[in-house]
Amino acid sequence: MTADDSFGRLDDDDYPAYTMGRAAEMLGTTQGFLRALGEARLITPLRSPGGHRRYSRYQLRIAARARELVDHGTPIESACRIIILEEQLEEAQRINAEHHCAAEANTTASI
């Protein structure tokens, strides 16, 4: 990948642009917290060729939500489960809305 290719990926939410140290700094947490999220399989950072963890903006948003829950007293394992369930609910609602729109389109077309 060239430097020009890398600049084009800066807007990509899934591009692993942040080192563990930078990610922890941005979130106001420790590197150990990020490791714990990885161990709980909430987020799986990509690895650089040298083996260093790299995080995407999407993963940082998930980690920030986990930190919010933990800061309010939720155990980390429970926080991870809550986030997974929130994402599953969001996906189910999106699919339901798509089906609802398709059903409305079919009803309107048959009138």
N, C-alpha and C positions, 0 to 999 in steps of 0.2 A: 504494500500500500504506500502510495506517495504522500507527500505532505498535502498536496491539493486534495487527494481523496479523503484524508483525515479531516480537513476543514469542512468538507461537505457533510460529515457525520456529526458535527457538533450539535445539530438540532435533533439528532436521533435519540429518543428517550432510552433506547436499548443499547446504545454504544457505551462500552465500559471505559469511561473517561477518567474516573476518579480513583486514586490510590486509596488504600485503607486509611492511611494517616489523614489525607485530605477529607475523605468521607466522614471520619470520626469528628474532625474539626468542624466541618459544616453542620453536622447534627448536634454538636455539643455533647458528645458522648465519648466513650473509650473504644479503643480498638477491640478490647475484650468483648464489649457488647456486640459489635459487629460479628466477631467470631461466634458468639453464642447464637446469633440469628442464623448463621450458616450451619451450626451444629443442629439447630432445631429444624433445619431445612426450609426456613421461611424464605431466605434468599440464598442463591448460590452464585457467588461472584465468579467472574471469569478470571483466568490466570494469564499474566503476561508471560512472554517467552522465558523470563527469569524466575517464574513461579510466584510472582507477587499478585495479591488479590486486586482486582479492578471492579469498580461498581458503576452501574449506570444510574441515570437520573431516576428512572422508574424504581430501581432497587432502593435508592435513597429515600424516595417517598414512602415506600413500604417500611423501611427502617425507622423513619420519622414517626410513622403511625405507631409502630411497636414501642418506640421510646415514650410516646405520649401515654400509652396504656400503662407501661411499666412505671412511669413517673406518678401515675395515679394509684399505684399500689397493686396492679395486676401482675401476678407471676409471669415471667417471660414465656413459659410454655403455654400458658393460657392466652397471653397476648398474641402469640403466633397463631393459635387455633382460631381466635376471634377474627384476626385479619384474613385468614384463609376462608372462613365462613362468610365474611363481608364480601370478599371477591367473588365467591360462588354465588351469593345472592345477587350481586350486581350483574353477573353474567346471565343468571336465570331471568332477571327482570328485563334485560336487553332482548333476550330471545323471546320472552313473552310479548314484549312490545312489537317486535317484528311480526310475530304470528297474528297479533291483534290487527296490525295495519294491513296484513295480507288478507285477513278475513273481511275487514271493512272494504277493501278494494274489490273482493269477489262479490260481496253483497251489493255494492254500488254498481258494479258492472252488470249484474243480473236484473237490475230494476229497470 
